[in-house]
Amino acid sequence: MERRVRFALGIGLAVLVAGAGIYYAAGPGNGATSADASDPALVAEGKIVYAEHCASCHGKNLEGQPNWRATLPDGTLPAPPHDETGHTWHHPDQLLFDYTKLGGEKLIPGNDFNSAMPGFEESLSDHQIWAVLAFIKSTWPANVRRRQEMIDRRNANQRSSR
């Protein structure tokens, strides 16, 4: 009997360890493929990544740079705010993701728009980019989040009908 109990405990421990490993690898906040602002783990990770990679231009509190709508002498615009006072929420998630990953010049080549936004494809994983976007969205008031969700759904519907 003692041998069976040890065997069962051993099996139980193995299942627990394996389950914890699977949860860690695929659980909330890992392997994100969307900017889910309702996922606390993803938002928390995004807050850290934002502070390390985005706040130097877009502001510690997502406030952007002063006079962000006024063109600079080099033809670029200052970094816009990502809070509800900016225009980030006017765009669908996929565009925000692509813009962050590729940067302004690579995403919109040959356009009159001269973007100073660098691409982060070499320094951030797709998961980290989605986490940053989830963090940004989590700071918006509910009415702004709802409006952006409508824009996002409309964009997704247009993309799926092509």
C-alpha positions as CSV (number, residue, x, y, z in Angstrom):
1,M,0.0,0.0,0.0
2,E,2.8,2.5,0.9
3,R,4.4,1.8,-2.5
4,R,1.2,2.6,-4.3
5,V,0.7,5.8,-2.4
6,R,4.2,6.9,-3.2
7,F,3.7,6.0,-6.9
8,A,0.4,8.0,-7.0
9,L,2.0,11.0,-5.3
10,G,4.9,10.8,-7.7
11,I,2.5,10.7,-10.7
12,G,0.5,13.6,-9.2
13,L,3.6,15.7,-8.7
14,A,4.7,15.0,-12.2
15,V,1.3,16.0,-13.6
16,L,1.4,19.2,-11.4
17,V,4.8,20.2,-12.6
18,A,3.9,19.5,-16.3
19,G,0.7,21.4,-15.9
20,A,2.5,24.4,-14.4
21,G,5.0,24.3,-17.3
22,I,2.2,24.2,-19.8
23,Y,0.4,27.1,-18.1
24,Y,3.5,29.2,-17.9
25,A,4.3,28.6,-21.6
26,A,0.8,29.1,-22.9
27,G,-1.1,30.8,-20.1
28,P,-2.3,34.4,-19.8
29,G,0.2,36.9,-21.1
30,N,2.3,34.4,-23.1
31,G,2.1,34.1,-26.8
32,A,-0.3,37.0,-27.2
33,T,-1.7,37.5,-30.7
34,S,-3.9,40.5,-29.8
35,A,-3.9,43.6,-27.7
36,D,-6.2,42.2,-25.0
37,A,-6.5,45.0,-22.4
38,S,-8.6,42.7,-20.2
39,D,-5.6,40.3,-19.6
40,P,-3.9,41.5,-16.4
41,A,-0.7,39.6,-17.0
42,L,-0.4,40.9,-20.6
43,V,-1.1,44.5,-19.4
44,A,1.5,44.2,-16.6
45,E,4.1,42.9,-19.0
46,G,3.2,45.6,-21.5
47,K,3.7,48.3,-18.9
48,I,7.2,47.1,-18.2
49,V,8.1,46.9,-22.0
50,Y,6.6,50.3,-22.6
51,A,8.7,51.8,-19.8
52,E,11.8,50.3,-21.3
53,H,11.3,50.9,-25.0
54,C,8.6,53.6,-25.5
55,A,8.4,56.0,-22.6
56,S,11.5,57.9,-23.7
57,C,9.7,59.3,-26.7
58,H,6.0,58.8,-25.9
59,G,6.2,59.8,-22.2
60,K,6.2,58.0,-18.9
61,N,2.4,58.7,-18.6
62,L,1.7,58.2,-22.4
63,E,1.5,62.0,-22.7
64,G,3.6,62.2,-25.9
65,Q,6.0,65.0,-26.7
66,P,5.0,68.7,-26.6
67,N,3.4,70.1,-29.8
68,W,3.1,66.7,-31.2
69,R,1.0,67.9,-34.1
70,A,3.6,70.5,-35.3
71,T,6.1,69.3,-37.9
72,L,9.7,69.5,-36.8
73,P,12.5,71.1,-39.0
74,D,13.5,67.6,-40.2
75,G,9.9,67.0,-41.5
76,T,8.9,64.5,-38.8
77,L,6.3,64.9,-36.1
78,P,7.0,64.7,-32.4
79,A,5.9,61.4,-30.7
80,P,2.1,61.6,-30.2
81,P,0.5,60.7,-26.9
82,H,-1.0,57.3,-26.5
83,D,-3.5,58.3,-23.8
84,E,-7.0,59.3,-24.8
85,T,-5.9,62.8,-25.9
86,G,-3.9,61.4,-28.9
87,H,-5.0,59.6,-32.0
88,T,-3.7,56.1,-31.2
89,W,-7.3,54.9,-30.4
90,H,-8.4,56.0,-33.8
91,H,-6.6,53.1,-35.4
92,P,-7.3,49.3,-35.5
93,D,-5.0,47.0,-33.5
94,Q,-3.4,45.5,-36.6
95,L,-2.2,48.8,-37.9
96,L,-0.9,49.8,-34.5
97,F,1.0,46.5,-34.3
98,D,2.4,46.8,-37.8
99,Y,3.5,50.4,-37.2
100,T,5.2,49.4,-34.0
101,K,6.9,46.4,-35.5
102,L,8.0,47.9,-38.8
103,G,8.2,51.6,-38.0
104,G,6.7,54.5,-39.9
105,E,9.1,54.6,-42.9
106,K,9.0,50.9,-43.6
107,L,5.2,50.6,-43.2
108,I,4.4,53.6,-45.4
109,P,7.3,53.7,-47.9
110,G,7.2,56.5,-50.6
111,N,4.6,58.5,-48.7
112,D,4.9,62.2,-48.0
113,F,4.7,61.3,-44.4
114,N,8.2,61.4,-42.8
115,S,8.0,59.3,-39.7
116,A,10.6,59.2,-36.9
117,M,9.0,56.1,-35.4
118,P,11.6,53.3,-35.5
119,G,10.6,49.7,-36.1
120,F,11.0,47.3,-33.2
121,E,11.0,44.0,-35.1
122,E,14.6,43.4,-34.1
123,S,14.3,44.3,-30.5
124,L,10.8,43.2,-29.4
125,S,8.9,40.0,-30.1
126,D,5.4,40.1,-31.5
127,H,4.2,39.1,-28.1
128,Q,5.9,42.1,-26.5
129,I,4.4,44.4,-29.0
130,W,0.9,43.1,-28.4
131,A,1.6,43.4,-24.6
132,V,2.5,47.1,-25.0
133,L,-0.6,47.8,-27.1
134,A,-2.7,46.0,-24.4
135,F,-1.1,48.2,-21.7
136,I,-1.8,51.4,-23.7
137,K,-5.4,50.4,-24.3
138,S,-5.9,49.5,-20.7
139,T,-5.3,53.1,-19.7
140,W,-8.1,54.5,-21.9
141,P,-11.5,55.4,-20.5
142,A,-14.2,52.8,-21.2
143,N,-15.9,55.0,-23.8
144,V,-12.7,55.4,-25.8
145,R,-12.0,51.7,-25.6
146,R,-15.4,50.9,-26.9
147,R,-14.9,53.3,-29.8
148,Q,-11.6,51.8,-30.7
149,E,-13.1,48.3,-30.5
150,M,-15.7,49.3,-33.0
151,I,-12.9,50.6,-35.3
152,D,-11.0,47.4,-34.8
153,R,-14.0,45.2,-35.6
154,R,-14.8,47.2,-38.7
155,N,-11.2,46.8,-39.9
156,A,-11.3,43.1,-39.1
157,N,-14.5,42.7,-41.1
158,Q,-13.1,44.6,-44.1
159,R,-10.0,42.4,-44.0
160,S,-11.9,39.2,-43.8
161,S,-14.2,40.2,-46.7
162,R,-11.3,40.6,-49.1
